[in-house]
């Protein structure tokens, strides 16, 4: 079989697929980059308890460690997609890995939690460049949807492998030395990935029609940051306090302004025309909701085992092998399913498994430290995530013209990562708000000595029940530890319930919204034209026929 220009296709695991020279090296470099980016993302998961002990943090400060990373990723992923198209995806990935090395160095040396936020934000900026840069580099070296689906499955598998290994890495170094050592290892991994990208990856660009959209970028970054600030601070500062209300109001205005700017922009970073395609629209919506459910469950698990139950970091890491490992181990299966099973079935099945797992977590007993109770629900969530994360990305990329692959890649990554960013924020808001209310209502019924009750109430007002739960025995307020633990268990159980409901909603949207979108799957072996017909400014995939 040959391409339209007469170039013979290559044979291999994706028979009939046409791959450009440098495919293997580019895929290897992209996988190493996304692995490093996801290690940076997931590393704090097993360390939240140690951050609390070493840096004396409270509830919302722990949320900000994760949120600082994800906000940086989400806010600038659009622009990074444009920069990759303009100046080269390989250059973008290299710049991102160097930023991760810098951010991890800052985190390793952080004397306070505020400096740790800066390190996390730098890591997020680096990952925000690496996610779309590495994914779009893959699309540039594949010529059929089947080859692209296989490559995306491998890429997504390494993404999850990084997330699975990261908490284990953090837990190991916490046992043999300090949590700071794990960040130094991340510096080394980032530098190795930089070298691999420079040596192996093929450079690619798509500058035609792509320009920086500065007004859109500014409006989006300010709007999203303010809205998420309000969501993180609301549980402890109070939802009706002036800073929180102003953050929501001004943030929503900026996000509305972003939509207006993009509608009139000559070269928008977020082309709303993409959403005329139903498959892309549905995959985008469920990416936000489904990934919110997934990372929300992950964050709830890290908080449940760490700052709430104060378990050993190695034990905290164990459930994450089940949550993240399946997406890596099931790469061959998911790669085949991506081009043999209708997206509606694959996505719906995955979200249903995630919903069941999250709902089972909501029934856990916070006073029981046994990890056995986490095995079944974590495995269900992990398998569900494995079935959905690659499918969402593949459907989105194969539903748009090829010359919009850079924008679609950045948009898909941004929406997926927006769900990731919302997960900890929503879980933190729900859990801490519910825990605070439960603690306040149950404390008077605990019949504690007046001095202990007064101290516990004062500490809870400053740092929430999680601060009371971490008090050493014998200090004022420590007698309320049992009340705080029960309140936190109730709060995070409610958060798991929210994650389960979100996953169920994503399953329903996929089941009904994707009906009929797989009817063009017969084109999966057809080559994606390397160039559009003369006079036609578009390059189309088989799914856009």
VENGIZI-V282841 format. One record per pair of residues at least 4 apart in sequence whose C-alpha atoms are under 7 Angstrom apart, sorted by the first residue. I is the first residue (numbers start at 0). J is the second residue. Records with the same first field share a line. If there is no record, write none. Layout:
I=J + J
//
This chain:
0=7 + 8
1=5 + 6 + 7 + 8
2=6 + 7 + 8 + 526
8=15 + 16 + 17 + 18
9=16 + 17 + 18
10=14 + 15 + 16
13=145 + 146
15=524
16=142 + 143 + 145 + 146 + 524
17=141 + 142 + 143 + 526
18=22 + 140 + 141 + 142
19=140 + 141
21=25 + 200 + 201
22=26 + 140
23=27
24=28 + 199 + 200
25=29 + 137 + 199 + 200 + 201
26=30 + 137
27=31
28=32 + 195 + 196 + 199 + 200
29=33 + 133 + 134
30=34 + 154 + 157
31=35 + 192
32=36 + 129 + 133 + 192
33=37 + 129 + 130 + 157 + 158
34=38 + 157 + 158 + 160 + 161
35=39 + 161 + 188 + 189
36=40 + 126 + 129
37=41 + 158 + 161 + 162
38=42 + 161 + 162 + 165
39=122
40=68
41=162 + 165 + 166
42=165 + 166 + 169
43=47
44=166 + 298 + 301
45=166 + 169 + 170 + 301 + 312 + 315 + 316
46=50 + 169 + 178 + 312
47=51 + 61 + 302 + 305 + 306
48=52 + 305 + 306 + 309
49=53
50=54 + 56
51=55 + 56 + 57
54=111 + 112
56=60 + 61
57=61 + 462 + 465 + 466
58=62 + 462 + 463 + 465
59=63 + 231 + 232
60=64
62=66 + 423 + 424 + 427
63=67 + 116
64=68 + 116 + 119
65=69
66=70 + 420 + 424
67=71 + 116 + 119 + 120
68=72 + 119 + 120 + 122 + 123
69=73 + 123 + 416 + 420
70=74 + 224 + 420
71=75 + 120 + 123 + 124
72=76 + 123 + 124 + 126 + 127
73=127 + 413 + 416 + 417
74=219 + 220
75=79 + 127
76=80 + 127 + 128 + 409 + 413
77=81 + 268 + 269 + 409 + 410
78=82 + 211 + 216 + 268
79=83 + 128
80=84 + 131 + 132 + 405 + 406 + 409
81=85 + 209 + 210 + 211
82=86
83=87 + 88 + 91 + 132 + 204
84=88 + 204 + 205 + 206 + 405
85=204 + 205 + 206 + 209
86=204
87=91 + 202 + 203 + 204
88=92 + 132 + 133 + 136 + 202 + 203 + 204
89=93 + 196 + 200 + 201 + 202
90=94
91=95 + 128 + 129 + 132
92=96 + 128 + 129 + 132 + 133
93=97 + 193 + 196
94=98
95=99 + 125 + 126 + 128 + 129
96=100 + 125 + 189 + 192 + 193
97=101 + 189 + 190
98=102 + 121 + 122 + 125
99=103 + 121 + 122 + 125 + 189
100=104 + 186 + 189 + 190
101=105
102=106 + 118 + 119 + 121 + 122
103=107 + 118 + 122 + 182 + 183 + 185 + 186
104=108 + 182 + 183 + 186
105=109 + 118
106=114 + 115 + 118 + 119 + 182
107=179 + 180 + 182 + 183
109=114 + 115
110=114
111=115
112=116
113=117
114=118
115=119
116=120
117=121
118=122
119=123
120=124
121=125
122=126
123=127
124=128
125=129
126=130
128=132
129=133
130=134 + 412
131=135 + 408 + 409 + 412
132=136
133=137
134=138 + 408
135=139 + 404 + 405 + 408
136=140 + 203
137=141 + 150
138=147
139=203
141=146 + 147
142=146 + 526 + 527
143=147 + 523 + 524 + 525 + 526 + 527
144=148 + 397 + 523 + 524
145=149 + 338 + 523 + 524
146=150
147=151
148=152 + 334 + 337 + 393
149=153 + 334
150=154
151=155 + 389 + 393
152=156 + 330 + 333 + 334 + 389
153=157 + 330
154=158
155=159 + 388 + 389
156=160 + 326 + 327 + 330
157=161 + 327
158=162
159=163 + 323 + 324 + 326 + 327
160=164 + 323 + 324 + 327
161=165
162=323
163=319 + 320 + 323 + 324
164=168
165=169
166=170 + 316
167=171 + 313 + 316
168=172 + 181
169=173 + 178 + 181
170=174 + 312 + 313 + 316
171=175 + 313
172=176 + 177 + 178 + 180 + 181
173=177 + 178 + 312
179=183
180=184
181=185
182=186
183=187
184=188
185=189
186=190
187=191
188=192
189=193
190=194
191=195
192=196
193=197
194=198
195=199
196=200
208=266
209=266
210=266
212=216 + 266 + 267 + 268
213=217
214=218
215=219 + 257 + 260 + 261
216=220
217=221
218=222 + 253 + 254 + 256 + 257
219=223 + 253 + 254 + 257
220=224
221=225 + 250 + 253
222=226 + 250 + 251 + 253 + 254
223=227 + 250 + 254
224=228
225=229 + 246 + 247 + 250
226=230 + 246 + 247 + 250 + 251
227=231
228=232 + 246
229=233 + 243 + 246 + 247
230=424 + 428
231=424 + 428
232=236 + 243
233=237 + 238 + 243
234=238 + 428 + 431 + 432
235=463
236=240
238=243
239=243 + 244
240=244
241=245
242=246
243=247
244=248
245=249
246=250
247=251
248=252
249=253
250=254
251=255
252=256
253=257
254=258
255=259
256=260
257=261
258=262
259=263
260=264
261=267 + 269 + 270
269=410
274=279 + 280
276=280
277=281
278=282 + 394 + 395 + 398 + 513 + 516
279=283 + 394 + 395 + 398
280=284
281=285 + 509 + 512 + 513
282=286 + 391 + 394 + 395
283=287 + 411 + 414
284=288
285=289 + 505
286=290 + 391 + 414 + 415 + 418
287=291 + 414 + 415 + 417 + 418
288=292 + 418 + 501 + 502 + 505
289=293 + 350 + 501 + 502 + 505
290=294 + 415 + 418 + 419
291=295 + 418 + 419 + 421 + 422
292=296 + 422 + 498 + 499 + 501 + 502
293=297
294=298 + 419 + 422 + 423
295=299 + 422 + 423 + 426 + 498
296=300 + 357 + 495 + 498
297=301
298=302 + 423
299=303 + 426 + 491
300=304
301=305 + 315
302=306 + 307
303=307 + 308
304=308 + 309 + 310 + 315
305=309 + 310 + 315
307=465 + 468 + 484
310=314 + 315
311=315
312=316
313=317
316=320
318=322 + 373 + 374 + 377
319=323
320=324
321=325 + 377 + 378 + 381
322=377 + 378 + 380 + 381
323=381
324=328 + 381
325=329 + 381 + 382 + 385
326=330 + 381 + 382 + 384 + 385
329=333
330=334
331=335
332=336
333=337 + 386
335=339
336=340
337=390
340=344 + 345
341=345 + 517
342=346 + 390 + 517
343=347 + 509 + 510 + 513 + 514
344=348
345=349 + 386
346=350 + 386 + 387 + 390 + 509
347=351 + 506 + 509 + 510
348=352
349=353 + 383 + 384 + 386 + 387
350=354 + 383 + 502 + 503 + 505 + 506
351=355 + 502 + 503 + 506
352=356 + 379 + 380 + 383
353=357 + 379 + 380 + 383 + 384 + 499 + 502
354=358 + 499 + 500 + 502 + 503
355=359 + 499
356=360 + 376 + 377 + 379 + 380
357=361 + 376 + 380 + 495 + 496 + 498 + 499
358=495 + 496 + 499
359=376
360=376 + 495
361=492 + 493 + 495 + 496
362=492
365=488
373=377
374=378
375=379
376=380
377=381
378=382
379=383
380=384
381=385
382=386
383=387
384=388
386=390
387=391
388=392
389=393
390=394
391=395
392=396 + 411
393=397
394=398
395=411
396=404 + 407 + 408
397=540 + 542
398=542 + 543
399=403 + 404 + 539 + 540 + 543
400=404 + 537 + 538 + 539 + 540
401=538 + 539 + 540
402=537 + 538
403=407
404=408
405=409
406=410
407=411
408=412
409=413
410=414
411=415
412=416
413=417
414=418
415=419
416=420
417=421
418=422
420=424
421=425
422=426
423=427
424=428
425=429
426=430 + 494
427=431
428=432
429=433 + 490 + 494
430=434 + 490 + 491 + 493 + 494
431=435 + 490
432=436
433=437 + 490
434=438 + 464 + 486 + 487 + 489 + 490
435=439 + 463 + 464
436=440
437=441 + 486
438=442 + 464 + 482 + 483 + 486
441=445 + 482
442=482
447=451 + 452
448=452
449=453
450=454
451=455 + 475 + 476 + 478
452=456 + 476
453=457
454=458 + 475 + 476
455=459 + 467 + 476 + 479
456=460
457=461
458=462 + 463 + 466 + 467
459=463 + 464 + 466 + 467
462=466
464=468 + 483 + 487
465=469 + 483
466=470
467=476 + 477 + 480 + 483
468=480 + 483 + 484
470=474 + 477
471=477
472=477
473=477
479=483
480=484
481=485
482=486
483=487
484=488
485=489
486=490
487=491
488=492
489=493
490=494
491=495
492=496
493=497
494=498
495=499
496=500
497=501
498=502
499=503
500=504
501=505
502=506
503=507
504=508
505=509
506=510
507=511
508=512
509=513
510=514
519=542
522=541
527=540
528=538
530=538
531=535 + 536 + 537 + 538
539=543
//
